[in-house]
């Protein structure tokens, strides 16, 4: 034995070089896990050993997992997707409204494609109000109503996600700790 303050690395054998294992047998290892009531999980791990050259090796790793942050990220992405779909739908409906208002040529393939695509979304609102016609121009109240209703539906979905994925804070805190020590 040498006069080293720490025992030699048990993973290293005389005359044979190998890479150290993540959890060596006989190395000093201290793992702490902690969980509190607010959805925060923490894991901390320390490892100390002496390698074959007599160097003291210390390894420390900490992992934090916050359930409330995860819920916030879900809420954020759902809101982004809903508002993106709403923006695409609103642009299609706005183009329909403007083309009908300005009397666009229905013989154009793009105009017919836009009318056929948007008719699916405007159809349920046809007949609520009488559309005003001025020659070839048509002021479609049904398209305006559809735009408002779809915006309200999107706002409702995002608000519901805010309630479902709200942070989960409780009044109490629970901490459990586990320690493991391996000595040579």
N, C-alpha and C positions, 0 to 999 in steps of 0.2 A: 504494500500500500504506500502511496505517496503522502506528502504532507499537504494535501489539497483540502480546502474547507468543505468541498462537496464531493460526494462519491463519484467515481468515473461513470461515464455514460454506459448503461447496461446494454444499449443497442449496438455498441461497437465491440467487436471481438478482436482478439489479438491477431494481427496479420491479415485480417479480412475487412475491407472497406465496404460499407453499405450505406444507403441513404437512411436517415432516421425516420422511424414510424411516427405518425401524428400523436399517438398516445403510447409512449414507450413503457415497457414493464420496468418497474422499479424507480422510475423518475418521479420527482415530487410534482404532484398534480393537484390543483385546487380549482374546483368548478363550483360556481355559485349561480343559481337560478332564482329569479325573483319575479313575482307576478303581483300586480295590484288590481284593485277593483275597477279601475277606469280603462281597462283594456290595454295596459302597457306591459309588455313582456320584455325582460332583460335577462341576458345570459352573459356571464363573464367567466373566462377561463384563463388560468395562469399555469404555466409549465416551466419548471426549472430543472436543468441538468447540466452536467459537465461533459463536454465531448472528449474524444480520445486525446486531443492536443492539450487538454487541461483548461480550455476556455469555458467559462460559465455561460450557459445559454438560457435566456429568459424569453418566454413567449407569452404574450398577453393578447387576448381577443375578447371583444365585447360586441354583442349583437342586441340591438334595440328593435322591437316590433311594436308599433303603435296601431291598435285596431281602429282608433278614431281617425287617424291619418288615412288609413286604408279606406274607411267609409267615406271620408271627404273626397278622396281621389275618385271613387266610384261615382259619387254625386256630381263631381265636376265633369267627368267624361260623358255621363248620361245627358247632362244639360248641354254640353257642346254638340253632341250628336243630334239631339232634338232640335236645337236652334239651327243647326246646319240644314236639316231636312226642311224645317219651316222656311228658311231663307230661300231655298231652291223652289219650294212650292209658291211662295209669295212672288218671286220673280216671274214664274210661269204665269200666274194669275194676273200680275200687273201688265205683262206683255199682252195677254189676251184683252184686258180692259182697254189698253191704249190702242191696240189694233182695231178693236170694234168701235171705239170712240172716233178714231181718225178715218174709219171706213176703208181699211186695207183690202186689197184685191184678194178675193177668195179663190181665185184661180192659181195663185202662187202656192207652190208645194209646201214652203215653210209655214205660211199662214195657215194652211189646212192642217198641217201636222200639229201646230201649236193649238189650234181650236179643238182637234180631236183629242189631244193629250189633256188639255185643261177641262174638257167637257166632263170627264169623269169626276173631277173635283167640284165643278160648278153645278152639275146636274141636280144634286139634292136641294139646291137653293133656288132653282128656277121656279117661277110662279109666286114667290113670296111678295114681290113688288112688280109692278108693270115696268118693263123696260121702255125708256123714252127713245123714239126714233126720229131723226132729223135727216131725211134723205137716205144716204148710205151709212151715216153715222148712227151708232147705237150706244146709248148710255146704259150699261148693264148694272143695275142695282144688285143682281144676284152675284156677280163677281166681287163686288165690294163686300157684301154680306159674307161670302165664302172666305175672303181674306181675313175679316174680323173674327169669324168663328174659328178658323184654323189657328190664328194667333192666340186666341183664348184657350184652345185645347192644348197647344204647346206650353203655354204658361202654366196650365193646370198640371200637366205631366211633370214639369220641372219642379213645381211647388210640392207635388206629392213625393218626388224623390228627395227633396230637402227634408221632409218629415220622416220618410223611411230610413234614410241614411244620415240622420242627425247624429251628432256625437253622443255617446252613451256615457254620461257622467253619473256616478252614483255618489251618495253621501258617505259611504264607508270605504275603507281601504284595507285590503288584505294582502299581506306579504308572507310568502313562504320561501324558505331558504334551505338549500341542500348543499352540504359541503362534503367533499370527498378528498381524502388525503391518502396518498400511497407513499410509503417510505421504503427505502431499500433495506 
